[in-house]
Amino acid sequence: MFKKMSVALLGSACTFIAGANNASAFDNSVPNDPPVVLYRPQVPQATARVASNANMGGGFIEFLFGDGPGRGPAYAPQQPIYQQQPGYYDQRRLPPMGEPQMQGAVQQEMVDPRSLPFDPKYEKQLVDYSGKESAGTIVVDTPNKFLYLVEGNGRATRYGIGVGRPGFTWSGVKSITAKREWPDWTPPAEMIARRPDLPRHMEGGPENPLGARAMYLGSTLYRIHGSNEPWTIGTNVSSGCIRMRNEDVIDLYGRVNVGTKVVVM
């Protein structure tokens, strides 16, 4: 009897093992269904900073370039832009679509500053001047964004300018040590560190952020120069350079010489 029970148990065990093997073979023949995802959190992608700037205008060199306030630009231009002061394309705009507005107010889209009319107060004009500087001196009024060429007899020619953005303004007395027509531009190491997307060197020409003319101040890297971004005149946009419209810097360039005194306030 003991032998019969042993044989029966052995048979049952074999049957169980065979059944398990068959079940395993069956399970392996059917692919597992993927788990149902009821909720998948959306992880926002980090904003990539794009080397852009519409015309390599002074903005490019100094807005400099993006490194700009906080910064990425209000929007990313489609073509790379280099500016002398990153902003180079730090563009003024109306509240974009989607932002809360006052009840009843009309939603307004971003405005391209290049389409805005030039503020007439920044046009070249002869004005009264009561400063103590002698005729032939250049006076830069940084807070009000004006450059004066003192004419004497209580008069001066006034031009609109763009100046350094917060943290990049300066004051002092320098002299013009060199003059260049359609100057080349080589961003200094400090600017490259802030804006690695900038070119290491750029030949002079219409797309160059230094514009049509440049007057170098003392032994510094600061210049009075033109710009291919005239809409930035009247703003704090550069890394310390004094920016003018090309037609204005050409006019000033022809009226001053190396050695001219420059007072920056």
Buried (B, 14 or more C-beta within 10 A) or exposed (E): EEEEEEEEEEEEEEEEEEEEEEEEEEEEEEEEEEEEEEEEEEEEEEEEBBBBBBBBBBBBBBBBBBBBBEBBBBEBBEEBBBBBBBBBBBBBBEEEEEEEEEEEEEEEEBEBBEEEEEEEEBEBEEEEBEBEBEEBBBBBBBEEBBBBBBBEEEBBBBBBBBBBBEEBBEEEEBBBBEBBEBBEBEBEEEBBEBBEBBBEEBEBBEBBBBBBBBBBBEEEBBBBBBBBBBBBBBBBBBBBBBBBBBEBBBBBBEEBEEEBBBBBE
